[in-house]
Every structure is written in structure tokens, then in C-alpha cells.
């Protein structure tokens, strides 16, 4: 496998916390279930394959890996990218029933109001972006307060009047 076959899913911090945890900063389109077996790309282009043996999510994301020596190298480097193989990402998404929302209709009060153009994680929630009939971009967080569900008509939303008026 080559570096070009890997996709960045985040970066590790430069501090070793209690019990060997290292802070993790997620990249766009990150999913928590990606943190199992990962590649670490150091600034000198060394790549190490490690297993995430523990995870904390109370105050940001922190991971503990299975190799203490590599964990120390991560802290010394201070700018290590966390990577996954492209095929691993697809497999993990299938195993966890992740749906690609891009291109599906956005439905509000029974009416199609656009098509999803982008879906991303903003650090707190998954967010969709779509253009309304006037070409205006609208972003909606995918949270229970706004999502009814997905069916044959598309992504059904509720309570988004305020977003549509902006």
C-alpha cells in the first residue's frame, strides 16, 4: 500500500494525557467508527499501522493506541496525520449503514425543496447543504429537531422555516 491509497481522517495532538491518551482532531467526513485500525503518517513520511485500544469522547476525542513507543513518537512529532485506506473507509461505511446523502431530494412539508449538494461533519453534527429554487445555499444540521427520516421521497425535514427565511 502507498500513501496515495490513504485518506486523512484527522490529526493527533502533541500531548500525552493521563493513561496514555492522545488528543484527536477529526477531519471532514469523519465517523467515530473509523477509529479502530489506523495508519499514522509522520511528518518525515514514516507510516505506522496501529490499533486504537481505547477511546474517550467526554471532552473532545482522545485515543489510546496499542504501541507506547509509537505514542511517544507521535507526541515528539506533534503533527501526525491519522489515515485510513480508501477501501477500509468504504467497508466501514457499509458495515455501519452510512448512507451517501449527496444527490437525494430534500423534502419539507411534502414538497421537494432542493437536492443535497454536500454532507459534512462540523465537529458537533452532520450537516447537509442544498440549494433552494432561488439558488440560495441552505445548511441544516441533521439532528432530531429537524429530521423526520429518509424514505422513497428523499430526506424529510421538519421545523426548518427559520433556515428557509434567512
C-alpha positions as CSV (number, residue, x, y, z in Angstrom):
1,X,0.0,0.0,0.0
2,X,1.2,3.5,-0.8
3,X,0.4,6.9,0.9
4,X,-1.7,7.8,-2.1
5,X,-4.0,4.9,-1.2
6,X,-4.7,6.5,2.2
7,X,-7.2,9.2,3.2
8,X,-6.7,11.6,6.2
9,X,-9.4,11.3,8.8
10,X,-7.8,13.5,11.4
11,X,-4.6,14.6,13.3
12,X,-3.2,13.7,16.6
13,X,-2.1,16.2,19.2
14,X,1.4,16.7,20.8
15,X,0.5,15.9,24.4
16,X,0.2,12.5,26.1
17,X,-2.7,12.7,28.5
18,X,-3.3,10.5,31.6
19,X,-3.4,6.8,30.9
20,X,-1.7,7.2,27.5
21,X,-4.4,9.1,25.6
22,X,-3.6,11.4,22.8
23,X,-6.0,14.2,21.6
24,X,-7.5,13.6,18.1
25,X,-8.8,16.3,15.8
26,X,-11.2,14.9,13.2
27,X,-11.1,15.8,9.5
28,X,-14.1,16.5,7.3
29,X,-16.5,13.5,6.9
30,X,-15.0,11.7,9.9
31,X,-17.0,9.0,11.6
32,X,-16.2,7.7,15.1
33,X,-16.3,4.1,13.9
34,X,-13.2,4.8,11.7
35,X,-11.1,4.7,14.9
36,X,-10.2,1.0,15.0
37,X,-7.1,0.1,13.0
38,X,-5.4,3.2,11.6
39,X,-2.3,4.4,9.8
40,X,-0.2,7.2,11.3
41,X,1.6,9.4,8.8
42,X,4.5,11.3,10.4
43,X,6.0,14.5,9.0
44,X,9.1,12.6,7.8
45,X,6.7,10.3,5.8
46,X,7.1,7.3,8.1
47,X,3.9,5.3,8.3
48,X,2.9,3.1,11.2
49,X,-0.1,0.8,11.4
50,X,-1.6,0.7,14.9
51,X,-4.8,-0.4,16.7
52,X,-6.9,2.0,18.7
53,X,-7.4,0.2,22.0
54,X,-9.4,2.8,23.9
55,X,-11.4,5.9,23.1
56,X,-12.6,8.9,25.2
57,X,-15.2,11.3,23.9
58,X,-16.3,13.3,27.0
59,X,-14.2,16.4,26.3
60,X,-13.2,16.1,22.7
61,X,-11.9,12.9,21.2
62,X,-8.9,11.2,22.7
63,X,-7.4,7.8,21.6
64,X,-5.0,5.3,23.1
65,X,-3.0,3.1,20.7
66,X,-1.6,-0.3,21.2
67,X,2.1,0.7,21.0
68,X,3.5,3.0,23.7
69,X,6.7,3.7,21.8
70,X,4.8,4.9,18.7
71,X,2.6,7.0,21.1
72,X,5.8,8.8,22.3
73,X,6.9,9.3,18.7
74,X,3.5,10.9,18.0
75,X,4.0,13.3,20.8
76,X,7.5,14.2,19.7
77,X,6.5,14.7,16.1
78,X,3.5,16.9,17.1
79,X,1.8,16.8,13.7
80,X,0.9,13.2,12.9
81,X,-2.0,12.6,10.4
82,X,-4.4,9.7,11.1
83,X,-5.1,7.9,7.9
84,X,-7.3,5.0,6.6
85,X,-7.1,3.1,3.4
86,X,-9.8,4.2,0.9
87,X,-11.2,0.6,0.7
88,X,-11.4,0.4,4.5
89,X,-13.5,3.6,4.6
90,X,-16.0,2.2,2.1
91,X,-16.2,-1.1,4.0
92,X,-16.6,0.5,7.4
93,X,-19.4,2.8,6.0
94,X,-21.2,-0.2,4.6
95,X,-20.9,-2.1,7.9
96,X,-22.3,0.8,9.8
97,X,-25.1,1.6,7.3
98,X,-23.8,5.0,6.3
99,X,-25.9,6.5,3.5
100,X,-24.4,8.9,1.0
101,X,-26.9,11.8,1.1
102,X,-25.4,13.8,-1.8
103,X,-27.9,13.9,-4.7
104,X,-31.1,12.9,-2.8
105,X,-34.1,15.2,-2.7
106,X,-34.7,17.4,0.3
107,X,-38.4,17.4,1.3
108,X,-40.2,19.8,3.6
109,X,-44.0,19.7,4.2
110,X,-44.4,17.2,1.4
111,X,-42.7,19.4,-1.2
112,X,-39.3,18.9,-2.8
113,X,-37.2,22.0,-2.0
114,X,-33.8,21.0,-3.4
115,X,-31.2,18.3,-3.6
116,X,-28.4,17.6,-1.1
117,X,-25.2,19.0,-2.6
118,X,-22.9,18.3,0.3
119,X,-22.8,16.5,3.6
120,X,-20.2,17.1,6.2
121,X,-19.4,16.8,9.9
122,X,-19.0,20.2,11.6
123,X,-17.4,18.9,14.8
124,X,-20.8,18.6,16.6
125,X,-23.3,17.3,14.0
126,X,-23.6,16.0,10.4
127,X,-24.8,18.9,8.3
128,X,-26.3,18.9,4.8
129,X,-26.2,21.7,2.3
130,X,-28.6,22.2,-0.6
131,X,-29.7,25.0,-2.9
132,X,-33.3,26.1,-2.9
133,X,-35.2,27.1,-6.1
134,X,-33.7,30.6,-5.9
135,X,-30.2,29.2,-6.0
136,X,-29.6,30.1,-2.3
137,X,-27.5,27.7,-0.3
138,X,-29.1,26.4,2.9
139,X,-27.3,24.4,5.6
140,X,-29.3,22.2,8.0
141,X,-27.8,20.2,10.9
142,X,-29.0,16.6,10.8
143,X,-30.4,16.5,14.3
144,X,-33.7,15.1,15.7
145,X,-35.3,18.5,15.8
146,X,-35.1,18.8,12.0
147,X,-35.1,15.3,10.6
148,X,-38.2,13.2,10.2
149,X,-36.4,10.4,8.2
150,X,-35.4,9.2,4.8
151,X,-37.8,7.4,2.5
152,X,-38.5,6.9,-1.2
153,X,-39.3,10.7,-1.5
154,X,-36.0,11.8,0.0
155,X,-34.7,13.4,3.2
156,X,-37.8,14.6,5.0
157,X,-37.3,17.6,7.3
158,X,-39.4,19.5,9.8
159,X,-39.2,22.8,11.7
160,X,-36.8,24.4,9.2
161,X,-38.9,27.5,8.4
162,X,-36.2,29.8,10.0
163,X,-33.5,28.4,7.8
164,X,-35.6,28.9,4.7
165,X,-36.2,32.6,5.6
166,X,-32.6,33.5,6.1
